[in-house]
């Protein structure tokens, strides 16, 4: 039996924890609705101090996401009235 690489295993565990967290689950749900066209290339990685860190596949997808930043921000504002997310930062390394 082949074991999963540690990075994938940790990512899987963290995603499971995040989904159990109500706020994290809401962020993922909102993200999936807002980013249908590029959902396979970018995903929320962490929320720290009102900054949503989004992991993208590569620099090309980072650029594409940055072009859509206003659409993403507007969608998240509609989903979260309280201003849970004030800033979005993209990082390569999905």
C-alpha positions in Angstrom: 0.0 0.0 0.0 1.4 3.4 -1.0 1.2 6.1 1.6 0.3 9.7 0.9 3.0 12.3 1.0 3.1 14.1 4.3 2.1 17.5 2.7 -1.1 16.0 1.2 -2.0 14.2 4.4 -1.6 17.3 6.5 -3.5 19.4 4.0 -6.3 16.8 4.2 -6.4 16.9 8.0 -6.3 20.7 8.1 -9.1 20.9 5.5 -11.2 18.5 7.6 -10.6 20.6 10.7 -11.5 23.8 8.8 -14.7 22.2 7.5 -15.7 21.4 11.1 -15.1 25.0 12.1 -18.3 26.8 11.3 -16.6 30.0 10.0 -14.2 28.0 7.9 -17.0 26.0 6.4 -18.8 29.1 5.5 -15.7 30.6 3.9 -15.3 27.4 1.8 -19.0 27.4 0.8 -18.8 31.1 -0.2 -15.5 30.6 -2.1 -16.9 27.7 -4.1 -20.0 29.8 -5.2 -17.9 32.9 -6.1 -15.1 31.1 -7.9 -16.8 28.5 -10.0 -14.7 29.2 -13.1 -11.3 28.7 -11.4 -12.3 26.6 -8.3 -9.8 23.8 -9.3 -6.9 26.2 -9.2 -7.4 28.3 -6.1 -8.7 27.6 -2.6 -8.8 29.3 0.8 -5.8 28.3 2.8 -6.1 30.3 6.0 -7.9 33.2 7.7 -5.6 35.2 10.0 -6.4 38.6 11.5 -9.2 39.2 8.9 -6.8 38.3 6.0 -7.9 35.4 3.8 -4.9 33.6 2.4 -5.7 31.8 -0.9 -3.5 29.1 -2.2 -3.2 28.9 -6.0 -1.6 26.4 -8.3 1.0 28.7 -9.9 1.9 32.3 -10.8 -0.4 32.2 -13.8 -3.4 31.5 -11.6 -2.2 34.0 -9.0 -2.4 36.6 -11.8 -5.8 35.5 -13.0 -7.1 35.6 -9.4 -5.7 39.0 -8.9 -7.6 40.2 -11.9 -10.8 38.9 -10.3 -10.1 40.3 -6.8 -13.0 42.8 -6.9 -15.5 40.2 -7.9 -14.2 37.9 -5.1 -14.3 40.7 -2.5 -17.8 41.7 -3.5 -19.0 38.1 -3.3 -17.5 37.6 0.1 -19.0 40.9 1.4 -22.4 39.7 0.2 -21.9 36.4 2.0 -20.4 37.8 5.2 -22.1 41.0 6.4 -19.9 41.4 9.5 -16.7 42.1 7.6 -14.9 38.9 8.7 -12.6 39.2 5.7 -10.9 42.6 5.1 -8.1 41.6 2.8 -7.3 38.7 0.4 -3.7 37.6 -0.3 -2.8 35.0 -2.9 0.1 32.6 -2.5 1.6 30.0 -4.8 1.7 26.5 -3.3 -1.4 24.5 -3.5 
